[in-house]
């Protein structure tokens, strides 16, 4: 069941997900997984996070909505800590910087569904 991860310093609630994502930057193309999602960004789990401030193009499909989201983003942080543990998860936090209004609304709708499924406010 989806849950929020992160801490209170985060602007938006984050929900644990597993969504395949393709991303590219400067001639490099990679496939990985988004492991948490918020209105403003995603966390991509990867052993090789890009440097801070790297700009990337992302493509992912929201489960059950069957809608492909295309966006631009910027690496704003690297590595995460698994909720309730001290386990470090390699990856990178991406702030979505260029997203159509339609895609932004779809992400918000999907997050609303995740919030309903979680059953509690975090």
PAPALUM-513813 format. One line per field, with one value per atom (N, C-alpha, C): residue in three letters; atom name; x, y, z; residue number from 1. Coordinates in Angstrom, 3 decimals, padded with zeros to 6 digits, m for minus. Atoms other than C-alpha are relative to their C-alpha. Layout:
! residues N
code (ALA, ...)
site (CA, ...)
xx (X, ...)
yy (Y, ...)
zz (Z, ...)
pos (NUM, ...)
! end
This chain:
! residues 122
code (UNK, UNK, UNK, UNK, UNK, UNK, UNK, UNK, UNK, UNK, UNK, UNK, UNK, UNK, UNK, UNK, UNK, UNK, UNK, UNK, UNK, UNK, UNK, UNK, UNK, UNK, UNK, UNK, UNK, UNK, UNK, UNK, UNK, UNK, UNK, UNK, UNK, UNK, UNK, UNK, UNK, UNK, UNK, UNK, UNK, UNK, UNK, UNK, UNK, UNK, UNK, UNK, UNK, UNK, UNK, UNK, UNK, UNK, UNK, UNK, UNK, UNK, UNK, UNK, UNK, UNK, UNK, UNK, UNK, UNK, UNK, UNK, UNK, UNK, UNK, UNK, UNK, UNK, UNK, UNK, UNK, UNK, UNK, UNK, UNK, UNK, UNK, UNK, UNK, UNK, UNK, UNK, UNK, UNK, UNK, UNK, UNK, UNK, UNK, UNK, UNK, UNK, UNK, UNK, UNK, UNK, UNK, UNK, UNK, UNK, UNK, UNK, UNK, UNK, UNK, UNK, UNK, UNK, UNK, UNK, UNK, UNK, UNK, UNK, UNK, UNK, UNK, UNK, UNK, UNK, UNK, UNK, UNK, UNK, UNK, UNK, UNK, UNK, UNK, UNK, UNK, UNK, UNK, UNK, UNK, UNK, UNK, UNK, UNK, UNK, UNK, UNK, UNK, UNK, UNK, UNK, UNK, UNK, UNK, UNK, UNK, UNK, UNK, UNK, UNK, UNK, UNK, UNK, UNK, UNK, UNK, UNK, UNK, UNK, UNK, UNK, UNK, UNK, UNK, UNK, UNK, UNK, UNK, UNK, UNK, UNK, UNK, UNK, UNK, UNK, UNK, UNK, UNK, UNK, UNK, UNK, UNK, UNK, UNK, UNK, UNK, UNK, UNK, UNK, UNK, UNK, UNK, UNK, UNK, UNK, UNK, UNK, UNK, UNK, UNK, UNK, UNK, UNK, UNK, UNK, UNK, UNK, UNK, UNK, UNK, UNK, UNK, UNK, UNK, UNK, UNK, UNK, UNK, UNK, UNK, UNK, UNK, UNK, UNK, UNK, UNK, UNK, UNK, UNK, UNK, UNK, UNK, UNK, UNK, UNK, UNK, UNK, UNK, UNK, UNK, UNK, UNK, UNK, UNK, UNK, UNK, UNK, UNK, UNK, UNK, UNK, UNK, UNK, UNK, UNK, UNK, UNK, UNK, UNK, UNK, UNK, UNK, UNK, UNK, UNK, UNK, UNK, UNK, UNK, UNK, UNK, UNK, UNK, UNK, UNK, UNK, UNK, UNK, UNK, UNK, UNK, UNK, UNK, UNK, UNK, UNK, UNK, UNK, UNK, UNK, UNK, UNK, UNK, UNK, UNK, UNK, UNK, UNK, UNK, UNK, UNK, UNK, UNK, UNK, UNK, UNK, UNK, UNK, UNK, UNK, UNK, UNK, UNK, UNK, UNK, UNK, UNK, UNK, UNK, UNK, UNK, UNK, UNK, UNK, UNK, UNK, UNK, UNK, UNK, UNK, UNK, UNK, UNK, UNK, UNK, UNK, UNK, UNK, UNK, UNK, UNK, UNK, UNK, UNK, UNK, UNK, UNK, UNK, UNK, UNK, UNK)
site (N, CA, C, N, CA, C, N, CA, C, N, CA, C, N, CA, C, N, CA, C, N, CA, C, N, CA, C, N, CA, C, N, CA, C, N, CA, C, N, CA, C, N, CA, C, N, CA, C, N, CA, C, N, CA, C, N, CA, C, N, CA, C, N, CA, C, N, CA, C, N, CA, C, N, CA, C, N, CA, C, N, CA, C, N, CA, C, N, CA, C, N, CA, C, N, CA, C, N, CA, C, N, CA, C, N, CA, C, N, CA, C, N, CA, C, N, CA, C, N, CA, C, N, CA, C, N, CA, C, N, CA, C, N, CA, C, N, CA, C, N, CA, C, N, CA, C, N, CA, C, N, CA, C, N, CA, C, N, CA, C, N, CA, C, N, CA, C, N, CA, C, N, CA, C, N, CA, C, N, CA, C, N, CA, C, N, CA, C, N, CA, C, N, CA, C, N, CA, C, N, CA, C, N, CA, C, N, CA, C, N, CA, C, N, CA, C, N, CA, C, N, CA, C, N, CA, C, N, CA, C, N, CA, C, N, CA, C, N, CA, C, N, CA, C, N, CA, C, N, CA, C, N, CA, C, N, CA, C, N, CA, C, N, CA, C, N, CA, C, N, CA, C, N, CA, C, N, CA, C, N, CA, C, N, CA, C, N, CA, C, N, CA, C, N, CA, C, N, CA, C, N, CA, C, N, CA, C, N, CA, C, N, CA, C, N, CA, C, N, CA, C, N, CA, C, N, CA, C, N, CA, C, N, CA, C, N, CA, C, N, CA, C, N, CA, C, N, CA, C, N, CA, C, N, CA, C, N, CA, C, N, CA, C, N, CA, C, N, CA, C, N, CA, C, N, CA, C, N, CA, C, N, CA, C, N, CA, C, N, CA, C, N, CA, C, N, CA, C, N, CA, C, N, CA, C, N, CA, C, N, CA, C, N, CA, C, N, CA, C, N, CA, C, N, CA, C)
xx (000.840, 000.000, 000.891, m000.843, 001.409, 000.083, m000.194, 002.867, 000.866, m000.850, 004.484, 001.381, m001.344, 008.222, 000.600, m000.651, 010.605, m000.238, 000.171, 010.380, m000.827, 000.881, 008.444, 000.564, m000.566, 010.824, m000.455, 000.454, 009.410, m001.295, 001.176, 006.823, m001.230, 001.125, 004.606, 000.121, 000.007, 003.567, 000.647, m000.657, 005.626, m000.619, 000.611, 004.172, 000.919, m000.796, 006.045, m000.730, 000.530, 005.504, 001.112, m001.024, 007.317, m000.478, 000.409, 006.953, 001.241, m001.123, 009.295, 000.142, m000.270, 010.934, 001.179, m001.114, 013.120, 000.430, m000.475, 015.340, 001.275, m001.187, 018.021, 000.567, m000.705, 020.592, 001.277, m001.249, 023.409, 000.434, m000.359, 023.319, m000.050, 000.078, 022.807, m001.471, 001.368, 019.605, 000.009, 000.021, 018.732, m001.445, 001.289, 015.776, 000.208, m000.035, 015.116, m001.415, 001.316, 012.267, m000.128, 000.391, 010.599, m000.472, 000.413, 010.291, m000.809, 001.007, 008.420, m000.333, 000.590, 006.289, m000.692, 000.745, 004.993, m000.476, 000.483, 003.260, 001.157, m001.089, 006.587, 001.185, m001.172, 008.954, m000.075, m000.116, 010.129, 001.360, m001.289, 012.866, 000.248, m000.384, 014.627, 001.090, m000.985, 016.420, 001.007, m001.069, 019.767, 001.328, m001.350, 023.283, 000.906, m000.821, 024.611, m000.769, 000.732, 022.832, 000.820, m000.640, 023.587, 000.436, m000.439, 025.381, m001.148, 000.975, 023.346, m000.098, 000.325, 021.721, m000.061, 000.118, 021.796, m001.442, 001.337, 018.861, m000.282, 000.343, 017.027, m001.398, 001.316, 014.061, m000.508, 000.574, 011.750, m001.251, 001.234, 009.048, m000.406, 000.517, 006.889, m001.513, 001.437, 003.395, m000.608, 000.677, 001.089, m000.814, 000.754, m000.206, m001.501, 001.462, m003.937, m000.575, 000.477, m004.230, 000.368, m000.510, m002.312, 000.281, m000.351, m001.162, 001.504, m001.441, 002.438, 000.275, m000.400, 003.923, 001.388, m001.306, 006.747, 000.281, m000.343, 008.570, 001.502, m001.401, 011.847, 000.172, m000.259, 013.482, 001.449, m001.347, 016.543, 000.310, m000.439, 018.506, 000.227, m000.122, 018.082, 000.616, m000.654, 019.382, 000.282, m000.330, 020.928, m000.056, 000.121, 020.409, m001.194, 001.168, 017.456, 000.203, m000.053, 016.945, m001.358, 001.239, 014.370, m000.719, 000.808, 011.542, 000.083, m000.045, 011.903, 001.293, m001.278, 015.472, 001.134, m001.154, 018.980, 000.610, m000.468, 019.282, 000.016, m000.132, 020.578, m000.381, 000.435, 018.910, 000.686, m000.657, 021.048, m001.009, 000.890, 019.301, 000.059, 000.001, 018.330, m001.413, 001.263, 015.527, m000.056, 000.166, 014.210, m001.156, 001.059, 012.263, m000.508, 000.581, 009.863, m000.061, m000.121, 010.615, m000.788, 000.734, 008.723, m001.004, 001.067, 005.390, m001.239, 001.219, 002.230, m001.040, 001.071, m000.811, m000.796, 000.749, m002.578, 000.749, m000.788, 000.265, 000.112, m000.043, 000.537, m001.302, 001.305, m003.205, m000.132, 000.063, m002.891, 000.824, m000.821, m000.071, m000.742, 000.755, m002.170, m001.180, 001.111, m005.164, 000.507, m000.566, m002.965, 000.408, m000.392, m001.544, m001.242, 001.254, m005.107, m000.499, 000.404, m005.880, 000.901, m000.920, m002.746, m000.332, 000.348, m003.779, m001.223, 001.213, m007.195, 000.331, m000.377, m005.622, 000.797, m000.826, m003.211, m000.846, 000.938, m006.176, 000.326, m000.354, m004.301, 000.741, m000.762, m002.832, 001.345, m001.363, 000.944, 000.562)
yy (m001.166, 000.000, 001.237, m001.184, 003.451, 000.727, m000.776, 005.472, 001.198, m001.172, 008.819, m000.346, 000.133, 008.910, 001.389, m001.295, 011.711, 000.606, m000.649, 014.266, 001.270, m001.159, 017.388, 001.216, m001.133, 019.717, 000.013, 000.097, 018.542, 000.780, m000.812, 020.831, m000.868, 000.834, 018.085, m001.396, 001.391, 014.665, m000.869, 000.944, 011.866, m001.371, 001.316, 008.472, m001.031, 001.086, 005.218, m000.606, 000.574, 003.888, m000.825, 000.636, 001.737, 000.161, m000.368, 003.310, 000.041, m000.009, 002.607, 001.402, m001.321, 005.806, m000.094, m000.180, 006.595, 001.447, m001.377, 009.647, 000.146, m000.265, 011.284, 001.371, m001.254, 013.997, m000.052, m000.137, 015.124, m001.294, 001.165, 012.102, m001.321, 001.225, 009.561, m000.346, 000.458, 007.488, m001.147, 001.001, 005.409, m000.348, 000.442, 003.358, m000.438, 000.374, 002.967, 000.032, m000.074, 003.288, 001.221, m001.010, 006.179, m000.786, 000.732, 004.939, 000.859, m000.803, 007.909, 001.213, m001.019, 010.620, 001.045, m001.094, 014.020, 000.917, m000.951, 016.895, 000.709, m000.795, 018.626, m000.763, 000.720, 015.799, m001.491, 001.454, 012.210, m000.343, 000.549, 010.114, m001.202, 001.102, 007.818, m000.790, 000.860, 004.901, m000.452, 000.376, 004.347, m000.054, 000.097, 003.265, 001.120, m001.040, 006.072, 001.310, m001.264, 009.337, 001.033, m001.082, 012.301, 001.093, m001.099, 015.343, 000.969, m001.032, 017.988, 001.041, m001.017, 020.543, m000.540, 000.573, 018.131, 000.146, m000.136, 018.747, m001.254, 001.237, 015.713, 000.093, 000.196, 014.732, m001.342, 001.223, 012.143, m000.409, 000.551, 009.874, m001.167, 001.110, 007.642, m000.070, 000.222, 006.175, m000.236, 000.163, 006.551, m001.286, 001.254, 003.102, 000.262, m000.048, 002.569, 001.166, m001.114, 005.911, m000.227, 000.293, 004.586, 001.275, m001.273, 008.143, 000.192, m000.230, 008.857, 001.467, m001.341, 011.868, 000.285, m000.467, 013.760, 001.311, m001.195, 016.364, 000.240, m000.320, 018.104, 000.154, m000.123, 018.108, 000.328, m000.352, 019.022, m000.813, 000.741, 016.906, 001.009, m000.948, 018.709, m000.630, 000.686, 016.054, m001.434, 001.395, 012.616, m000.794, 000.956, 009.617, 000.322, m000.103, 008.996, m000.984, 000.944, 007.212, m000.679, 000.765, 004.440, 000.341, m000.412, 005.519, m001.016, 000.850, 004.160, m000.769, 000.699, 002.969, 000.998, m000.830, 004.291, m000.480, 000.546, 002.484, 001.077, m000.980, 004.749, m000.648, 000.469, 004.337, 000.872, m000.803, 005.406, 000.471, m000.539, 007.652, 001.509, m001.455, 011.208, 000.555, m000.725, 013.597, 000.969, m000.837, 015.332, 000.962, m001.006, 018.585, 000.135, m000.149, 018.700, 001.479, m001.417, 021.994, 000.414, m000.323, 021.792, m001.111, 000.982, 020.011, 000.695, m000.630, 020.730, 000.055, m000.116, 021.821, m001.299, 001.260, 018.627, m001.091, 001.027, 016.386, 000.288, m000.365, 018.307, m000.407, 000.362, 017.804, m001.519, 001.461, 014.080, m000.545, 000.423, 013.675, 000.300, m000.349, 015.503, m000.946, 000.954, 013.239, m001.360, 001.283, 010.155, 000.018, m000.135, 011.395, 000.009, 000.018, 012.020, m001.420, 001.401, 008.389, m000.742, 000.622, 007.263, 000.391, m000.499, 009.422, m000.719, 000.711, 007.770, m001.455, 001.385, 004.309, m000.160, 000.116, 005.048, 000.031, 000.022, 005.686, 000.932, m000.913, 008.102, 001.204, m001.194, 011.566, m000.087, 000.060, 011.622, 001.391)
zz (000.000, 000.000, 000.000, 000.091, m000.891, 001.330, m001.216, 001.941, m000.296, 000.113, 002.381, 000.530, m000.537, 002.833, 000.098, m000.116, 003.676, 001.369, m001.289, 006.439, m000.147, m000.021, 007.416, m000.730, 000.727, 005.591, m001.451, 001.372, 002.291, m000.168, 000.275, 000.737, m000.256, 000.400, m000.709, 000.591, m000.458, 000.583, m001.064, 000.903, m000.936, 000.212, m000.068, m001.757, m000.636, 000.547, m002.266, m001.193, 001.232, m005.780, m000.646, 000.839, m008.315, m001.439, 001.347, m011.745, m000.877, 000.935, m014.653, m000.589, 000.554, m015.855, m000.958, 000.933, m018.847, 000.137, m000.068, m018.566, m000.802, 000.807, m020.621, 000.358, m000.175, m020.321, m000.833, 000.765, m022.624, m000.694, 000.793, m024.932, 000.735, m000.780, m022.143, 000.213, m000.200, m021.925, 001.003, m001.063, m018.832, 000.345, m000.537, m017.570, 001.443, m001.410, m013.835, 000.533, m000.621, m011.372, 000.885, m000.970, m009.615, 001.210, m001.202, m006.025, 000.956, m000.679, m004.634, m000.848, 000.856, m006.116, 000.861, m000.626, m005.024, m001.118, 001.006, m006.789, m000.688, 000.542, m007.294, m000.533, 000.467, m008.100, 000.228, m000.108, m008.051, 000.588, m000.398, m006.507, m000.892, 000.874, m008.976, 000.700, m000.650, m007.359, m001.051, 000.922, m009.079, 000.745, m000.583, m008.156, m000.515, 000.612, m010.380, m000.148, 000.128, m009.542, m000.767, 000.734, m011.754, 000.968, m000.871, m010.325, 000.311, m000.350, m008.517, m001.103, 001.003, m010.825, m001.431, 001.346, m013.802, m000.468, 000.586, m016.112, m000.825, 000.686, m017.438, m000.625, 000.599, m019.617, 000.514, m000.563, m018.034, m000.767, 000.549, m019.426, 000.881, m000.797, m017.232, m000.162, 000.137, m017.270, 001.371, m001.281, m014.293, m000.008, m000.051, m013.319, 000.128, m000.011, m013.787, m000.785, 000.807, m015.610, m001.463, 001.339, m018.630, m000.805, 000.621, m019.384, 000.134, m000.024, m020.344, 000.311, m000.432, m018.582, m000.564, 000.473, m020.256, 000.703, m000.767, m018.223, m000.053, m000.229, m017.650, 001.495, m001.423, m014.267, 000.281, m000.446, m012.261, 001.246, m001.182, m009.773, 001.122, m001.110, m006.455, 001.243, m001.107, m004.027, m000.414, 000.281, m004.014, 001.297, m001.098, m001.753, 000.894, m000.867, 000.544, 001.148, m001.119, 003.844, 000.083, m000.073, 004.015, 001.298, m001.142, 006.327, 001.134, m001.176, 009.833, 000.193, m000.107, 009.287, m000.193, 000.343, 008.787, m001.317, 001.268, 005.440, m001.080, 001.074, 002.669, m001.323, 001.315, m000.717, m001.048, 001.035, m003.680, m001.041, 001.013, m006.140, m000.023, 000.151, m006.945, 000.040, m000.053, m006.147, m001.159, 001.183, m009.237, 000.221, m000.020, m009.100, m001.428, 001.335, m012.041, m000.323, 000.328, m013.767, m001.227, 001.227, m017.059, m000.247, 000.041, m017.065, m000.527, 000.499, m019.045, 001.115, m000.999, m017.042, 000.070, 000.044, m018.154, 000.772, m000.683, m016.943, 001.499, m001.417, m013.664, 000.673, m000.554, m013.086, 000.121, m000.057, m013.879, 001.166, m001.144, m011.357, 001.303, m001.207, m008.750, 000.203, m000.100, m009.522, 000.475, m000.388, m009.207, 001.477, m001.400, m005.902, 000.898, m000.756, m004.716, 000.189, m000.090, m005.470, 000.992, m000.948, m003.587, 001.431, m001.322, m000.637, 000.535, m000.391, m000.559, 000.365, m000.253, m000.721, 001.284, m001.213, 002.121, 001.266, m001.106, 004.401, 001.152, m001.084, 006.664, m000.556, 000.370, 006.459, 000.696, m000.565, 006.965, 000.080)
pos (1, 1, 1, 2, 2, 2, 3, 3, 3, 4, 4, 4, 5, 5, 5, 6, 6, 6, 7, 7, 7, 8, 8, 8, 9, 9, 9, 10, 10, 10, 11, 11, 11, 12, 12, 12, 13, 13, 13, 14, 14, 14, 15, 15, 15, 16, 16, 16, 17, 17, 17, 18, 18, 18, 19, 19, 19, 20, 20, 20, 21, 21, 21, 22, 22, 22, 23, 23, 23, 24, 24, 24, 25, 25, 25, 26, 26, 26, 27, 27, 27, 28, 28, 28, 29, 29, 29, 30, 30, 30, 31, 31, 31, 32, 32, 32, 33, 33, 33, 34, 34, 34, 35, 35, 35, 36, 36, 36, 37, 37, 37, 38, 38, 38, 39, 39, 39, 40, 40, 40, 41, 41, 41, 42, 42, 42, 43, 43, 43, 44, 44, 44, 45, 45, 45, 46, 46, 46, 47, 47, 47, 48, 48, 48, 49, 49, 49, 50, 50, 50, 51, 51, 51, 52, 52, 52, 53, 53, 53, 54, 54, 54, 55, 55, 55, 56, 56, 56, 57, 57, 57, 58, 58, 58, 59, 59, 59, 60, 60, 60, 61, 61, 61, 62, 62, 62, 63, 63, 63, 64, 64, 64, 65, 65, 65, 66, 66, 66, 67, 67, 67, 68, 68, 68, 69, 69, 69, 70, 70, 70, 71, 71, 71, 72, 72, 72, 73, 73, 73, 74, 74, 74, 75, 75, 75, 76, 76, 76, 77, 77, 77, 78, 78, 78, 79, 79, 79, 80, 80, 80, 81, 81, 81, 82, 82, 82, 83, 83, 83, 84, 84, 84, 85, 85, 85, 86, 86, 86, 87, 87, 87, 88, 88, 88, 89, 89, 89, 90, 90, 90, 91, 91, 91, 92, 92, 92, 93, 93, 93, 94, 94, 94, 95, 95, 95, 96, 96, 96, 97, 97, 97, 98, 98, 98, 99, 99, 99, 100, 100, 100, 101, 101, 101, 102, 102, 102, 103, 103, 103, 104, 104, 104, 105, 105, 105, 106, 106, 106, 107, 107, 107, 108, 108, 108, 109, 109, 109, 110, 110, 110, 111, 111, 111, 112, 112, 112, 113, 113, 113, 114, 114, 114, 115, 115, 115, 116, 116, 116, 117, 117, 117, 118, 118, 118, 119, 119, 119, 120, 120, 120, 121, 121, 121, 122, 122, 122)
! end
